[in-house]
Amino acid sequence: MKRLFIDRVAEASRFTKKDTEIILNEFFRQVRIYCREAPVESRFTLAGFISFRIKERIKTNARNPKTNEPITLPPAKLVKTKITESFFNYVNADVVPEDIVVDEDEYDDAIEDK
């Protein structure tokens, strides 16, 4: 699926596939770094796509579901995500905008690869 995504972005942007892969990998690396370094309770949004909220989990007592033994979960930073309303509406729209062309065969191949 990643390869299909890279191919589509490369074709739409006129960058080479290699350059597109480098750019996308760096983009996602920067999102991961930002989430790691962001203060607790901060939020940021990739407009029209997804929002991130940084939360903190306090030390918690829990049980291992397999063994039923008590365990302690250490404090941790959690990243909560939520798609934006505009992205939700786009994905669930009955009509695809004219600038989006879906190659049925390519889509079917991608689904079969799952």
C-alpha positions as CSV (number, residue, x, y, z in Angstrom):
1,M,0.0,0.0,0.0
2,K,2.9,2.4,0.7
3,R,4.3,1.8,-2.7
4,L,0.9,2.6,-4.3
5,F,0.8,5.8,-2.3
6,I,4.3,6.8,-3.3
7,D,3.5,6.0,-7.0
8,R,0.4,8.2,-6.9
9,V,2.1,11.1,-5.2
10,A,5.0,10.9,-7.6
11,E,2.8,11.0,-10.6
12,A,0.7,13.9,-9.3
13,S,3.7,15.9,-8.2
14,R,6.1,15.1,-11.1
15,F,8.8,14.2,-8.6
16,T,10.7,11.0,-9.1
17,K,9.4,8.0,-7.1
18,K,12.7,8.0,-5.1
19,D,12.4,11.7,-4.2
20,T,8.8,11.2,-3.3
21,E,9.6,8.3,-1.0
22,I,12.4,10.4,0.7
23,I,10.0,13.4,1.2
24,L,7.2,11.2,2.6
25,N,9.5,9.3,4.9
26,E,10.9,12.6,6.2
27,F,7.4,14.0,6.6
28,F,6.3,11.1,8.8
29,R,9.6,11.1,10.7
30,Q,9.0,14.8,11.6
31,V,5.5,14.0,12.8
32,R,6.9,11.3,15.0
33,I,9.6,13.6,16.4
34,Y,7.0,16.4,17.0
35,C,4.8,13.9,18.9
36,R,7.7,12.7,21.0
37,E,8.9,16.3,21.9
38,A,5.5,18.0,22.2
39,P,4.4,18.9,25.7
40,V,1.6,17.0,27.3
41,E,-1.9,18.4,26.6
42,S,-0.7,20.0,23.3
43,R,-2.6,19.6,20.1
44,F,-1.8,20.0,16.4
45,T,-3.7,19.4,13.2
46,L,-2.7,18.6,9.7
47,A,-5.4,20.7,8.1
48,G,-8.1,18.8,6.3
49,F,-6.7,15.4,7.4
50,I,-6.0,14.5,11.0
51,S,-5.5,16.0,14.5
52,F,-3.2,14.9,17.2
53,R,-3.5,15.3,20.9
54,I,-0.7,14.5,23.3
55,K,-1.9,13.0,26.6
56,E,-0.2,11.5,29.6
57,R,-1.0,8.2,31.2
58,I,-0.3,8.1,34.9
59,K,1.2,5.0,36.5
60,T,-1.6,2.4,36.5
61,N,-2.2,-1.0,38.0
62,A,-3.7,-3.5,35.6
63,R,-3.9,-7.2,34.9
64,N,-2.2,-9.3,32.3
65,P,-5.2,-10.7,30.3
66,K,-3.5,-14.0,29.5
67,T,-2.2,-14.8,33.0
68,N,-4.5,-12.6,35.1
69,E,-1.4,-11.5,37.0
70,P,-1.3,-7.9,38.3
71,I,1.1,-5.6,36.4
72,T,2.0,-2.0,36.7
73,L,1.9,0.2,33.6
74,P,4.5,3.0,33.9
75,P,3.7,6.6,33.1
76,A,3.7,7.2,29.3
77,K,3.0,9.8,26.8
78,L,0.0,8.9,24.6
79,V,-0.8,10.2,21.1
80,K,-4.6,10.4,20.4
81,T,-5.6,10.9,16.8
82,K,-8.9,11.9,15.2
83,I,-9.6,12.5,11.6
84,T,-10.9,16.0,10.7
85,E,-14.5,16.6,9.8
86,S,-13.6,17.6,6.3
87,F,-11.6,14.4,5.7
88,F,-14.5,12.3,7.1
89,N,-16.9,14.1,4.8
90,Y,-14.6,13.6,1.8
91,V,-14.2,9.9,2.5
92,N,-17.9,9.4,3.0
93,A,-19.0,11.6,0.1
94,D,-21.3,10.1,-2.5
95,V,-19.6,12.2,-5.3
96,V,-15.8,12.2,-5.8
97,P,-14.5,15.6,-6.8
98,E,-13.5,15.8,-10.5
99,D,-9.8,16.3,-9.7
100,I,-9.6,12.8,-8.1
101,V,-9.4,9.9,-10.5
102,V,-9.4,6.4,-9.2
103,D,-8.0,3.7,-11.4
104,E,-10.3,0.7,-10.6
105,D,-7.8,-2.0,-11.5
106,E,-5.0,-0.4,-9.4
107,Y,-7.5,0.0,-6.5
108,D,-8.6,-3.7,-6.8
109,D,-4.9,-4.8,-6.8
110,A,-4.2,-2.8,-3.7
111,I,-7.2,-4.3,-1.9
112,E,-6.1,-7.8,-2.8
113,D,-2.6,-7.2,-1.5
114,K,-4.0,-6.7,2.0
